[in-house]
Amino acid sequence: MAVAATNPSTNLTYTNEPVDTKGLWLRNRRWDLMYITFSAIVVPLPYIVYLIAHHFGGIESDVARNAVNAFVAIAVGGPHMMSTFLRTGLDTDFKQRYPMLLRSSVIIPIVVVSLAFLNLTLLLTVFFFWAALHVLHQVTYIVELYNHKEHHHVRRGSAVSLPARLIDYGVILTCLFPMAAYKISQGSFDIGVNDLTRVIPVFFQQAWFFYVMASVFAAACIAFFAKSVLEYRNGLLNMPKTVFILFTIVIAFIMPALPNLDTAFQGLNTWHSFQYLAITFYIIKIKQAYGQLDDKAPLVARFSKSSKDSRGLYFLSAVMLLGSAFVFAIVYFIAHFVTPGYLDLSAPNALTNWRFDVAYYTSILSFLWIHYYHDHFLFTDFEALEGAYYGDTPAVEKSAA
């Protein structure tokens, strides 16, 4: 249903592409496939670029790896990270609801800077596992958005029952770990030039760890496929949600098996960021259509109105990366006066790579971990898209992604 309506509080006319208000899609088939599911096409791109640059372009491995990391961070990863603050720090409603959340966020950069100089490997270990949890948390959030729409606007059925939810969660939350557990059990789990097994207890660096994680994932897969077949036979299969979960478990299972885990994870990060930007901008456009931005988030409203699509919101998110660039420059300069005792200086370019990694991860993780922290609260709002499913409400703009 395509509608156009004038919001009296803003005196703006909104036109939107069709919103499938009674179907299973979050917005419509084209939007869901383009931004949520089939955007998985971007997953192999960072790794392919790295391979071409290194093996065919003759660029040194670490240089190619860092170049890919930097490009992904600037083009999509960074804007997705900063776009969180459009809904938290720049929104008066959120600040009033969670004042202690925002105040306590200051602790995170202190922890990041301290670990970056004292034990970069430990910092990256915490980062990897929190990042994995965050990516999977977003997947479960998207699944719950599908469940919420199905339950409240389409039908009531087993697809939103507690056992069905637990099965979905089980396969999602275990798909990333079998191959990671295999590498850990082999005593080789590298992020760039950093071997994370140095801080992972030896207890987990055994074959049993891989066997347990693989068995749990296999059991979750069997339950998921059995549930899906049963739902299909009963006419209750939520196809958009099921396809999205299938894409996720296949990609997340394969990614940790690749040799350059740093760049491989950037592919998953790119897909994750596309999803996040699409949903975040869509939510903001819905709030704009209801006139909820002008008073509560005036800066966000100004950029949201600057274009018929979401380019203004993307631009604002990208501009906020200047803060991260400033932190990078400061830390990179300071790193020239520090030589960590734990670093193996016999390795080629060890000190140069360490300086770049310390500056890069400090500048990124200081904001990224705050983004994770805030999202643990945002990802409990399963009614965030509710306003788009009523035909008599102001429509959102033509493209929210």
C-alpha positions, 0 to 999 in steps of 0.5 A: 500500500503506497500512501502519501500524507502530510504531517501537520506537526512538520508540514512536510509531505511524505511519500513512501514505497509500498509498505506490506502492512499485512504481509510477513516482510518488515517493510516489503519484499524488495526492501527486506531482500535488498538491505536485510538478506541479499545484502549478504552479497557484500560478505566476500568482497573485503576478503576478495579485495585483500587477496587481489591486493596481496597475491596479484597486486604485490602489496604486503599482507599487513598493508593490504589487511590494514587498507581493507580494514580502514576502508570498511571502517570509513565506508560502512562500519564507522557510519553504522557505529555512529548512527547509534547515537542518532537514537541515543545520545542525540535523542532527548527521549532516550537520555531521559529514559536511560541517564545512567546508561549514558553516564556510565558509557564514559568508562568504556574509552578508559578501559579501551585505552588502558588495554590497548597499551597494556595488553592489546591481545587481551583487548582484541580477545574481548573485542572479538567475542563481544563483536560476535555476540553483538552481531548475533544479538542483532540477528536475533533482534531482526528475527524478533522484529519479524516475529512481532509483526507476524504475531500482532499484524499477520497471524498467531501461530507456532512461529512465535511460540517459545519453543520455536523462538528457542530453536531459532536462538539456538541455531543463531547463537551457535553458528559462529563458534564451531570453526572458531572453537576448532582454531582455538583447539589447535592453538592458533586463533589470530586477529591480524598479527595478534594470536588471541590464544595467548590470553585464552585459557589452555583448558579451551585449547583442546579438541574437546572444545571443538567437539562440544561446540560442533555437537551443540550447533549440529543439534541446533541445526537439526531442531531448526530444520525439523521445526521449519519442515513442520511449520511449512506443512502446517502453513505457518512458515515465516519465509522471510525470517527463515531465509534470513536465518539460513543465510546467517548460519551458513555465512557465520559458520564459514567465516571463521574457517578462513585463514585471515580472520581479521579481513574475513570478519570485515565481510561479516561486519559489512553485512551487519552494518548494512542491516543496521543502517537500513533498520536505524534509518527506517526507524528514524524516518518513521519517527520523523513521519510522526513529528517526533524528531523536531523537539526530541532530536532536532539535529537528527531531524535537520539531516533527516529532512535534507533529502528524500532518502537517507543520505542526510542521516548517512552523512551525519553518521559519517561526519561523526567519524571525525571524532574517531579520526582525531583519537586515532591521530593522538594515539598513533602519535603517542605510540611512537614513544612507547615500546611494549615489552611483550612485543616480539620485535624480531618479526618484520614490521612488528613495531609499525604494525603494533602502532597502527593496530593500537591507534586503529583499535583504540579509535574504533573500539572506544566508540564501537563498544559504546555502540554495543553497550547502547544496542543491548538496550535498543535491541529490546525495542521490538515495537520500533517498526510498529508505526509503519504498519497502520495505513492511517498514519503519516507515511515514511519517506520513499527510502529509509535505507 
